[in-house]
Amino acid sequence: MEDNNQPSSDAGLLDGATATDDTQSQANPVATAVEHKAATPEDDDSPLERPDWWPENFWKKDESEPDLEAIAKSWGDLSASRSAKANTNHQPMVNTIPAHLVQFPKTIL
């Protein structure tokens, strides 16, 4: 018995298929405009409101905006003071044995 549902060896699987996509009707698909930029919100000139988590000392109240210059200066000062402390606090630990350990014989140490 012969199976009629099998395609012949000369025909492809999509020989009888037709495209139903409407893009074939366009003559020049390259000329189709595609929006590739994200939509930008309109420039809003209304004053900003300081978020609760933003420190008041880094907020320009008269201009209603963050004081980024003050933040940068503060960060630089903090970084400089921490590096200065780190360089001055290191003392060599040569021959410094705590008093409670001096009592023991040197063979234990």
N, C-alpha and C positions, 0 to 999 in steps of 0.2 A: 504494500500500500504506500502511496506517495503522499508526502506532507505538503499541502498547498500553502501553509502559513509561512514557510521558510522563504526568504528572498533568494532570487537567483544569484549566481556568483557574479554576474555582470552589473547588477544594480547595487547602489550604495544605500545605506540606511536612511539618508535624508533626501533621496532623489525626488520623492513625491511631496516633500514639505515645502511650504511657502511661508515667507516671512510676513508677519502681520504688524510689524513695528512701523510706526508712522515716520521714523527718521529716514526711511528710504525715499520718501516723497520730496525731501529737501535736495535741491540741486547741488549745493555746495555746503557740506557739513562743517568745513573749516570756518566758514563765515558765521557760524552759530555763536552767539555771545554766551559766555559762561562766566558767572560771577565768581571770581576767585579770591576776592578780598572779604574779610569779615565785616559785617555791618558795624560802623562806628557810631556811638551815640552822639547826638548833637552836643555841641559845646554849650555847657550850662554855666552861666556866669553867676548863678546864685551862690551865696557864701556856704562854705563847708561847715559841717558841725563836727566838733571834736569828739571822736569815739571815746568811750569810757576807759578803754585800755591804753589810750595815748596819754603820756605824762603832760601835765599842764605847763611845765617849764620848757617844753619843746613845742609849744603851740603859739603861733602869732595870733593874738586875739584881734588885733586891729585889721589884719588881712585875712583872717579865718583860714589859715593854712598851716601845715606843719613847718617847723623851723628846722629844716634839714641842715643848715649851716651850723646851728648850735649843736645838733646831734653829732655832726662830724667833728667839731672842735672838742666836745666832751669826750668822745671816743678816743681821740688823739691824746688828750690830757690823761685819761685813765690808762691808756696803753703805756705812755711814757712813765707815769708814776709807778706802775706795776713792774716795768722792766728795771727801773732805778732801784726799787726795793729788792728785787730779785738779785741784783748785782751786789748790794751792800750787806745783805743778811747772811751771806755764806761765810762762815768762819771755819777754818780747818779744825778737824777733830783729832788733833795730834796729842797724844798723852793725856787725854781727858777721860779719866775713869771715874764713874760716880762714887761717892763716898762710901756707900753701903757695900760696894764690891772691893774696896781697898783692903778690907779686913781679911779676906780669904788669901790663902797662900797662892803664890804665882803658879804653882803646878796645876791648880784647878782652872785658872784662867787660860 
